[in-house]
């Protein structure tokens, strides 16, 4: 059986024949394929028109042709292209059409042998493309495994959510060779960026101006999105669907000259975002556990100071007082009195330390919010869900921390008395130098009379701290209360 083009393949120089398969980098394979085809045919120009999974033009590699010439010739039938003095051959990855090899002869007239040889070279290039893509996919899978494993390193105490988010950003960039990535929190008053790996901050702001609505939609619906950005960029947004915290959207920009991410890359990135979401939930639980351990340790220390140290000091003081009643020289008596006074001062200092330990536990705003949610569960008929975001316990000053539980108590009480809700969501956010408490229920809503009588105090508290109170109807039903004050509010 005679294989068409076999003679031409045998006649080709070995370096021309093997050039496409001499490397596992896809871009290099494509460039070498184009160079080999031009070398064999002696044309004035050529191009490789790469297609995406939908058959649309994804990238054009040019060598002596304009972009428009290459697109027009690639879209033509092979006979039409031949009649126009050009050759078009298909490069396939298995059964999938990956690219079209376009050669323009100019004054050079192509022969049938040229056409057979170029098509044979395209078949060799197809094998090289398949190998290069398989290798690239295996490398990205390896990066996925390593990036996922590195998330676990963030769980060593003390656990910080920002550090974990930074690892998620870095891992996403590694997996798809992304030029930039960031975690974007979309609120009513703008965007919060708790973790960023972006080449230029100004570029990120420009990008958010363009895809901001899609970021908000992704955060609300949990649906990912993909959009083109500029001439050579693709932007992918993947919601971090954490149950225990408000994480935001993982935004990845890929500048690789191709308009869309391959399906394999999207799958790897989506899977990594899911792993990141699970890691965030685990980190929140570990943070809560750390807080419980610290609180229990404070209780233990306070109990030991009270039951052992203070009692021993008190007994020593009593013994010294008893000794002072016995006949003693004046100097000895004076020393005993000084020692007793020192012991009494030590006891007062230890008691002050015990109070501070116990007060430190009570001052935890995160614990106070969780305790209020548990307290109102019987009255509501369900336990409100709580999401906290940001350094709630470390950056919130005492004035704000004193007011916030009162505000939440009033909001939950109104929900229990008037809303008739079946669910209630509490969101606490510390970002952009502001503390925000949002309580949303799915009840019947508040009438004007209830609003004026029950929430006037909350508005005054917000205004006293330089903030504001906003109460409006929730979508699709219910009430949304937002109490927002600056972190430095006095």
Residue pairs with C-beta under 8 A, 6 or more apart in sequence:
4 116
5 116
5 117
5 119
5 120
6 120
8 113
8 116
8 117
8 120
9 17
9 117
9 120
9 124
11 117
12 40
12 117
12 121
16 36
16 39
16 40
16 121
17 36
17 121
17 124
19 32
19 33
19 35
19 36
20 29
20 32
20 33
20 36
20 121
20 124
20 125
20 128
20 129
21 29
21 124
21 127
21 128
21 131
22 32
23 29
23 32
23 132
24 131
24 132
24 135
24 136
25 132
26 129
26 132
26 133
26 136
29 125
29 128
29 129
29 132
30 48
30 50
30 61
30 99
30 125
30 129
31 61
33 48
33 91
33 101
33 121
33 122
33 125
33 128
33 129
34 46
34 47
34 48
34 61
34 63
34 101
35 63
36 121
36 125
37 46
37 89
37 101
37 103
37 118
37 121
37 122
38 45
38 46
38 63
38 64
38 103
40 114
40 117
40 118
40 121
41 87
41 103
41 105
41 108
41 110
41 114
41 117
41 118
42 108
43 64
43 87
43 103
43 104
43 105
43 106
43 108
44 64
44 104
44 105
44 106
44 107
44 108
45 62
45 63
45 64
45 65
45 69
45 103
45 104
45 106
46 63
46 64
46 65
46 101
46 102
46 103
46 104
47 60
47 61
47 62
47 63
47 65
47 69
47 70
47 73
47 74
47 101
47 102
48 60
48 61
48 91
48 99
48 100
48 101
48 102
49 57
49 59
49 60
49 70
49 71
49 74
49 99
49 100
49 102
50 57
50 58
50 59
50 60
50 61
50 98
50 99
50 258
51 57
51 58
51 97
51 98
51 99
51 100
52 58
52 258
52 259
52 260
52 262
53 96
53 260
53 262
53 263
54 260
55 97
56 259
57 71
57 74
58 258
58 259
58 260
59 257
59 258
59 259
60 67
60 70
60 71
62 70
64 104
65 73
65 102
65 104
69 104
70 102
73 81
73 84
73 86
73 88
73 102
73 104
74 88
74 100
74 102
76 84
76 86
76 88
78 87
78 88
78 89
81 87
81 88
81 102
82 110
82 115
85 104
85 105
85 106
85 109
85 110
86 102
86 103
86 104
86 105
86 110
87 101
87 102
87 103
87 105
87 110
87 114
87 115
87 118
88 100
88 101
88 102
88 103
89 100
89 101
89 118
89 119
89 121
89 122
90 97
90 99
90 100
90 101
90 122
91 97
91 98
91 99
91 100
91 101
91 122
91 125
91 126
91 129
92 98
92 123
92 126
93 126
93 129
93 130
93 133
94 130
98 126
98 129
99 129
101 118
101 121
101 122
101 125
103 110
103 118
137 264
140 175
140 176
140 264
140 265
140 268
141 268
143 171
143 174
143 175
144 171
144 175
144 268
144 271
144 272
146 174
147 167
147 170
147 171
147 172
147 174
147 175
147 272
148 171
148 272
148 275
150 167
150 170
150 171
151 164
151 167
151 168
151 171
151 275
151 276
151 279
152 279
153 167
154 160
154 163
154 164
154 167
154 279
154 283
155 279
155 282
155 283
155 286
157 286
157 290
158 290
159 283
159 286
159 287
159 290
161 194
161 245
161 280
161 283
161 284
161 287
162 194
162 195
164 276
164 279
164 280
164 283
165 183
165 194
165 195
165 247
165 280
166 195
166 197
168 183
168 195
168 240
168 250
168 272
168 273
168 276
168 279
169 181
169 182
169 183
169 195
169 196
169 197
169 250
170 181
170 197
171 272
171 276
172 178
172 181
172 250
172 252
172 269
172 272
172 273
173 179
173 180
173 181
173 197
173 252
175 265
175 268
175 269
175 272
176 236
176 252
176 254
176 261
176 265
176 268
176 269
177 254
177 256
178 252
178 253
178 254
179 199
179 253
179 254
179 255
180 197
180 198
180 199
180 203
180 204
180 252
180 253
181 196
181 197
181 198
181 250
181 251
181 252
181 253
182 193
182 195
182 196
182 197
182 198
182 204
182 250
182 251
183 193
183 194
183 195
183 196
183 240
183 247
183 248
183 249
183 250
183 251
184 191
184 192
184 193
184 208
184 215
184 237
184 248
184 249
184 251
185 191
185 192
185 193
185 194
185 219
185 246
185 247
185 248
185 249
185 389
185 429
185 431
186 192
186 212
186 215
186 216
186 219
186 248
186 249
187 429
187 431
187 436
188 482
189 432
190 432
191 208
191 212
191 215
192 248
192 429
192 431
192 432
193 204
194 248
194 390
194 431
196 204
198 204
207 229
207 235
207 251
207 253
208 215
210 229
211 225
211 227
211 229
211 235
211 237
211 251
214 225
214 227
214 237
215 237
215 249
215 251
217 223
217 225
218 224
218 225
218 237
218 238
218 239
218 249
219 239
219 248
219 249
221 239
222 239
222 241
223 239
224 236
224 237
224 238
224 239
224 270
224 273
225 236
225 237
226 234
226 235
226 236
226 237
226 260
226 261
226 266
227 234
227 235
227 237
228 234
228 235
228 259
228 260
229 235
229 253
232 255
232 256
232 257
233 253
233 254
233 255
234 253
234 254
234 256
234 258
234 259
234 260
234 261
235 251
235 252
235 253
235 254
236 251
236 252
236 254
236 261
236 266
236 269
237 249
237 250
237 251
237 252
238 249
238 250
238 252
238 269
238 270
238 273
239 248
239 249
239 250
239 273
240 247
240 248
240 249
240 250
240 273
240 276
240 277
240 280
241 247
241 274
241 277
242 277
242 280
242 281
242 284
243 281
244 280
244 281
244 284
244 285
244 387
245 280
245 281
245 284
245 387
245 388
245 389
246 387
246 388
246 389
246 427
246 429
247 276
247 277
247 280
247 389
250 273
250 276
252 269
254 261
261 269
291 364
291 366
291 367
291 393
295 361
295 364
295 367
298 357
298 358
298 360
298 361
299 357
299 358
299 361
301 357
302 353
302 354
302 357
302 358
305 350
305 353
305 354
306 354
309 350
310 347
310 350
310 351
313 343
313 346
313 347
313 350
314 343
314 347
316 343
317 340
317 343
317 344
317 347
320 336
320 339
320 340
320 343
321 340
323 336
324 333
324 336
324 337
324 340
328 336
361 367
362 368
363 398
363 401
364 393
365 392
365 393
365 396
365 401
365 404
365 405
365 428
366 388
366 392
366 393
366 428
368 401
368 404
368 405
369 386
369 388
369 404
369 405
369 408
369 426
369 428
370 386
372 405
372 408
372 409
372 412
373 383
373 384
373 386
373 412
373 426
374 383
376 384
376 409
376 412
376 413
376 415
376 416
377 383
377 384
379 412
379 413
379 416
380 412
380 415
380 416
380 421
380 424
381 422
382 422
382 423
382 424
384 412
384 423
384 424
384 425
384 426
384 439
385 423
385 424
385 425
385 426
386 426
386 427
386 428
387 425
387 426
387 427
387 428
388 427
388 428
388 429
389 427
389 428
389 429
389 430
389 431
390 429
390 430
390 431
391 430
392 428
392 430
395 430
395 487
396 404
396 430
396 435
396 487
397 487
397 488
397 489
399 465
399 489
399 490
400 435
400 465
400 485
400 487
400 489
403 461
403 465
403 485
404 428
404 435
404 437
404 483
406 461
407 437
407 458
407 461
407 462
407 483
408 426
408 437
408 439
410 454
410 455
410 457
410 458
411 437
411 439
411 458
411 481
411 483
412 424
412 439
414 446
414 450
414 454
414 455
415 421
415 424
415 439
415 441
415 443
415 479
418 443
418 444
418 446
418 450
418 454
419 441
419 443
419 444
419 445
419 446
419 478
419 479
420 443
420 444
421 441
421 442
421 443
421 478
422 442
422 443
423 441
423 442
424 439
424 440
424 441
424 442
425 438
425 439
425 440
425 441
426 437
426 438
426 439
427 436
427 437
427 438
427 439
427 440
428 435
428 436
428 437
428 438
429 435
429 436
429 438
430 436
430 487
433 486
433 487
433 488
434 467
434 484
434 485
434 486
434 487
435 467
435 484
435 485
435 486
435 487
435 489
436 482
436 483
436 484
437 482
437 483
437 484
438 480
438 481
438 482
438 483
439 480
439 481
440 474
440 478
440 479
440 480
440 481
441 474
441 478
441 479
442 474
442 477
442 478
443 477
443 478
443 479
444 477
444 478
445 473
445 474
445 477
445 478
445 479
446 454
446 455
446 471
446 479
451 471
455 469
455 471
455 481
458 469
458 481
458 483
459 469
461 483
462 468
462 469
462 483
462 484
462 485
464 489
465 485
465 486
465 489
465 490
466 485
466 486
466 489
466 490
467 483
467 484
467 485
467 486
467 489
468 484
468 485
469 481
469 482
469 483
469 484
470 481
470 482
470 484
471 479
471 480
471 481
471 482
472 479
472 480
473 479
473 480
474 480
